[in-house]
Amino acid sequence: MTSPDGLDHSTRLRWGIYYLLIALAVGNMAGRLMAVNSVNRADLQKHLIRDDLNRTKQRLQAKQLSPEQYERELAAAEVRIRQRRQLERPFLSANDRSRWLAIRALVEHGTYEIDAVLDRNIWNTIDMVQHRGRDGELHLYSSKPPLLYTLMAGDYWLLNKLTGMTLGSHPYVMGRLMLVMFNIVPMIVMFYYVAKLAERLGATDWGRLFVVASACLGTLLNAFAVVLNNHTIAAVSATLALYAFVRIWCDGETRLRYYVVAGLFGAFTAANELPALAFLALLALALFTCDRRAWLQGFLPAALLVVVAFFAANYAAHDCFTPPYMHKGTDDPEENWYMYEYTIEGVTRESYWQNRQGIDVGEPSKAVYALHCLVGHHGVFSLTPIWLLSVVGMCLWGLGDKSRERWLAVGVALLSVVVLTFYIGLRPREDRNYGGMTCGLRWMFWFAPLWLLTMIPAADRLARSRKLQAIALVLLAMSVFSMSYPTWNPWTHPWLYELLEYLGA
C-alpha cells in the first residue's frame, strides 16, 4: 500500500526508524558536549582555591582589620586567587585550542597572530608556529590550515555582536553553542544523506537499517563531536559530495546542481584533509566522463572556489600561499616555523616540536605502525570492526555484474589503499604517531561515508541469516564500545592502547 506522500509502508517505517536513530545519536552527542570540562582538573582547582583562601583569611585576621576592611580585602583577594588558580576549561586539547585561539584573535583583535590571547594555563596550545609577521616581528600563529577557522570566526563574530559575550568571558556558553553549529548540526546532515544512500542502493530492510545504525552510533566521529576539529567537517563534506556523485553516476542525473555540490564539497573535503585530494581527483575524473558541459559549468567552478579560498586564507594569515605544515624539515629558522622559542608571562619556553614526548616521538618501525593502524591499538578494524563489512561489500560489488556499483567499489578501495599508504608508508618517523593522543586513527575518519556506502551490499547479504546478523551486531556493539569509551574527551588513548599498557605489552 502506498501512502499519500508516495512512500510504501515499509519505506515509511524505515524512515521512522532512521529518525529515531538520528535522534539517539544527536542526544548522545549533545549530552556529552554539554558536560565537557577538563574535569581532571576540577577537584584540583577547588582544592588550590580553598587552600589559598584559608591562608589569606589567616593573614588578614592577623592584621586586626575592621570587619568592613576585612570583607573588602578578602573579596579582592578571592578574585585574584580564582584568576590565578583557574584550571577548568571546556576546550580539551592543544589541538582544538589551537583553532579556538585563532578564532578569538581574529574576532577580538582583528589578526591571525595569537600572541595577545595566549596564556600559560587556560588559553595555551602546542599546535602553533612562529614566523615573522607583516610588521617584521616574530609572532605566534595556529598551525592549522586557516580556511576552516576563518569561516568559523565569521560565526563567532555574529554571535559576539548579538550577545556581547566572548570566548574569553563565557567560554562554556559560546564554545558549546558554536560546537552545536559546527559539529552536531552537520552530523545530522551526514546521517540523513547516509540514510538516503542506503535507501537508494540497499536491497533489504535489515541491511539498510544496519548501515544507518552504524552511521549514527558506530563510528568514532561521534566521539569528536565535542571538540573543534576538521575531521567531522571533512566527513560531512565527503558525504554530500558522495551523495551528489551517486545521483549522477548511478541515477543519470544531469542537473547542474549535483555537479556543483560534488565539486564544492569534494574540494572542501580536501581543504580539511590533505590526502582527500585523491578523492577530489577521482570525482573530477569520473564526472568528466558523464557530462563534460555540466562538469565545466558546475563541478569545476565550484571546486575552484574552494581552492582559491584555501590559498587566499593562507595568504591572509601567513603572508604566503602555503599552509604551516609545509614549513618544517629545514634547519633555516626563518623557514622552519616549528622550531622556536617564545616568552609568555615572563617565562621563556621552547616549541614542543623541538622536544617531542610520548607517542609524538613516532613509531620507528613501519611494519609495527601498519599493524597498529590496521588491527592494533589504534586499528581501523580492531576499534571499529564494522569496517570489515565494508571490505566484504567492496568485494561483493567488485565481483558483481552491475558496472556502476563495481566502479564505486573499485574507487573506494583504491582511495582507501592510497591514503593508508600515504600515512603508513610515506610519512617520516615523527609523523607516525597515530594522530597523537586520540581515541583512534583520526586521519581516516573522513572515510566513514565511503565505507558506509560499500557496507551496503554486505549488510544486505547478512540479512539472509539470523546467525550472520548476530555476527554483524557483535561487530557493531564493539564499534559503539570504542566510540563510547572516551566518554567526554576524544583526546585520550583508545581502550585497546590502555589495555596493552596495563598488560605491559
Residue pairs with C-beta under 8 A, 6 or more apart in sequence:
1 8
1 9
2 8
3 9
3 12
5 12
7 15
10 205
11 199
13 205
14 199
14 205
14 208
14 209
15 195
17 209
17 212
18 191
18 192
18 195
18 209
18 212
21 191
21 212
21 213
21 216
21 217
22 188
22 191
22 192
22 195
22 216
24 216
24 217
25 187
25 191
25 216
25 217
25 222
26 184
26 187
26 188
28 217
28 222
29 183
29 184
29 187
29 222
29 225
29 226
30 180
30 184
32 225
32 226
32 487
32 488
33 176
33 179
33 180
33 183
33 184
33 225
33 226
34 176
35 488
36 90
36 92
36 176
36 226
36 227
36 488
36 489
37 88
37 89
37 90
37 172
37 488
38 87
38 88
38 89
38 90
38 92
39 88
39 488
41 87
41 88
42 87
42 88
44 87
45 85
45 86
45 87
45 88
48 85
48 87
49 81
49 82
49 85
52 81
52 84
52 85
53 77
53 78
53 81
56 74
56 77
56 78
56 81
57 74
60 70
60 73
60 74
60 77
61 70
65 73
86 121
86 122
87 121
87 122
89 122
89 171
90 171
90 172
90 175
90 176
91 97
91 100
91 171
91 175
91 227
91 228
92 226
92 227
92 488
92 489
92 490
92 491
93 227
93 437
93 489
93 491
94 124
94 125
94 126
94 127
94 352
95 125
95 127
95 227
95 229
95 436
95 491
96 227
96 228
96 229
96 491
97 123
97 124
97 125
97 127
98 125
98 127
98 128
98 142
98 143
98 144
99 142
99 144
99 148
99 149
99 152
99 228
100 123
100 167
100 175
100 228
101 114
101 117
101 118
101 123
101 125
101 128
101 142
102 112
102 114
102 141
102 142
102 144
102 146
102 149
102 153
103 149
103 152
103 153
103 156
103 167
104 114
104 117
104 123
104 156
104 166
104 167
104 168
105 111
105 112
105 113
105 114
105 116
105 117
106 112
106 149
106 150
106 153
106 156
106 157
107 153
107 156
107 157
107 160
108 116
108 117
108 166
108 167
108 168
109 116
109 117
112 141
112 142
112 146
112 316
112 317
112 318
113 133
113 139
113 140
113 141
114 128
114 139
114 140
114 141
114 142
115 139
115 140
117 123
117 168
118 124
118 125
118 128
118 140
118 344
119 344
119 345
120 344
120 345
120 347
123 168
124 344
125 142
126 351
126 352
126 353
127 142
127 143
127 144
128 140
128 141
128 142
128 143
129 140
129 141
129 142
129 143
129 324
129 327
129 337
129 338
129 340
130 138
130 139
130 140
130 141
130 337
130 340
130 342
130 351
131 138
131 139
131 141
131 318
131 327
131 334
131 337
132 138
132 139
132 334
133 139
133 319
134 319
138 340
138 342
140 342
141 317
141 318
141 324
141 337
142 149
142 324
143 324
143 325
143 337
143 338
144 230
144 324
145 230
145 271
145 272
145 310
145 313
145 314
145 323
145 324
145 325
146 313
146 314
146 316
146 317
146 318
146 323
147 271
147 309
147 310
147 313
147 314
148 230
148 233
148 271
148 272
150 313
150 316
150 317
152 178
152 182
152 228
155 178
155 181
155 182
156 167
156 174
156 178
159 165
159 174
159 177
159 178
160 166
160 174
163 174
165 173
165 174
166 174
167 174
167 175
178 228
179 225
179 226
179 227
179 228
182 228
182 232
182 233
183 224
183 225
183 226
183 228
183 229
183 232
184 225
186 232
186 233
186 236
187 221
187 222
187 225
187 232
187 236
189 236
189 239
189 240
190 215
190 221
190 235
190 236
190 239
190 449
191 212
191 215
191 216
193 239
193 240
193 243
193 449
194 211
194 212
194 215
194 239
194 449
194 452
195 208
195 212
195 215
196 243
197 242
197 243
197 246
197 449
197 452
197 453
197 456
198 207
198 208
198 211
198 212
198 452
198 456
199 208
200 246
200 250
200 251
201 246
201 250
201 405
201 453
201 456
202 208
202 211
202 456
202 459
202 460
203 460
204 459
204 460
204 463
205 463
206 459
206 462
206 463
206 469
207 456
207 459
207 460
207 461
207 462
207 463
208 456
208 459
210 455
210 459
210 462
210 463
210 472
210 476
211 452
211 455
211 456
211 459
213 476
214 386
214 452
214 455
214 476
214 479
215 448
215 449
215 452
217 476
217 480
217 483
218 384
218 386
218 476
218 479
218 480
218 483
219 384
219 445
219 448
219 479
219 483
220 383
220 384
220 439
220 440
220 442
220 445
220 482
220 483
220 490
221 231
221 232
221 235
221 445
221 448
222 483
223 439
223 440
223 483
223 484
223 486
223 490
224 231
224 232
224 442
224 445
224 490
225 232
226 488
226 489
226 490
227 489
227 490
227 491
229 442
230 272
230 273
231 272
231 273
231 442
231 443
231 445
231 446
232 445
233 268
233 272
234 268
234 269
234 272
234 273
234 276
234 445
234 446
235 445
235 446
235 447
235 448
235 449
237 265
237 266
237 268
237 269
237 272
237 446
238 265
238 266
238 269
238 276
238 279
238 446
238 447
238 448
238 449
238 450
239 449
240 261
240 265
241 261
241 262
241 264
241 265
241 266
241 269
241 279
241 283
242 449
242 450
242 453
243 261
244 258
244 259
244 261
244 262
244 265
245 262
245 266
245 283
245 286
245 287
246 408
246 453
247 253
247 258
248 254
248 258
248 259
248 262
248 287
248 290
248 291
249 286
249 287
249 290
249 404
249 407
249 408
250 404
250 405
250 408
254 291
254 294
256 294
256 297
256 298
257 298
258 298
259 287
259 291
259 294
259 295
259 297
259 298
259 299
259 302
260 298
260 299
260 301
260 302
261 302
262 283
262 287
262 299
262 302
263 283
263 284
263 298
263 299
263 300
263 301
263 302
263 303
264 302
264 303
264 305
264 306
266 276
266 279
266 280
266 283
266 284
266 303
267 280
267 302
267 303
267 304
267 305
267 306
267 307
268 306
269 276
269 279
269 280
269 446
270 276
270 277
270 279
270 280
270 306
271 306
271 309
271 310
272 446
273 443
273 446
275 418
275 419
275 422
275 423
275 443
276 419
276 446
278 415
278 418
278 419
279 415
279 450
280 303
282 411
282 414
282 415
283 299
284 295
284 299
284 300
284 303
286 407
286 411
287 294
287 295
287 299
288 295
288 299
311 321
314 320
314 321
314 322
314 323
315 321
318 324
324 337
327 335
327 336
327 337
327 338
328 336
328 337
328 338
328 339
328 353
329 336
329 428
330 336
333 339
333 340
338 351
338 353
338 354
339 351
339 353
339 354
340 350
340 351
341 348
341 349
341 350
341 351
342 348
342 349
342 351
343 349
352 360
356 362
356 430
358 437
359 433
359 434
359 436
359 437
359 493
360 430
360 433
360 436
361 430
361 433
362 428
362 429
362 430
362 431
362 432
362 433
363 369
363 372
363 429
363 432
363 433
363 434
364 429
366 424
366 425
366 432
369 424
369 432
370 424
370 425
372 378
372 379
372 434
373 379
373 380
373 420
373 423
373 424
373 434
373 441
374 380
374 381
374 382
374 420
375 381
375 382
376 382
376 496
377 493
377 494
377 496
377 497
377 500
378 434
378 435
378 440
378 441
378 494
378 496
378 497
379 441
379 496
380 387
380 440
380 441
380 444
381 387
381 388
382 496
383 439
383 440
383 479
383 482
383 494
383 496
384 440
384 478
384 479
384 482
384 483
385 475
385 478
385 479
386 455
386 472
386 475
386 476
386 479
387 451
387 455
388 475
389 455
389 458
389 459
389 462
389 472
389 475
390 412
390 451
390 452
390 454
390 455
390 458
391 454
392 458
392 461
393 409
393 454
393 455
393 456
393 457
393 458
393 459
394 409
394 412
394 413
394 454
395 409
396 409
396 457
396 458
396 461
397 405
397 406
397 408
397 409
397 454
397 457
398 406
398 409
398 410
398 413
399 406
400 406
400 457
405 457
408 453
408 454
409 454
412 450
412 451
412 453
412 454
413 454
415 447
415 450
416 447
416 450
416 451
419 443
419 444
419 447
420 444
423 431
423 441
423 443
423 444
424 432
434 441
435 441
435 442
435 443
436 491
437 491
437 492
437 493
438 490
438 491
438 492
438 493
439 482
439 485
439 486
439 490
439 491
439 492
439 493
439 494
440 482
440 494
459 472
461 468
462 468
462 469
462 471
462 472
463 469
481 495
482 494
482 495
485 494
485 495
486 492
493 501
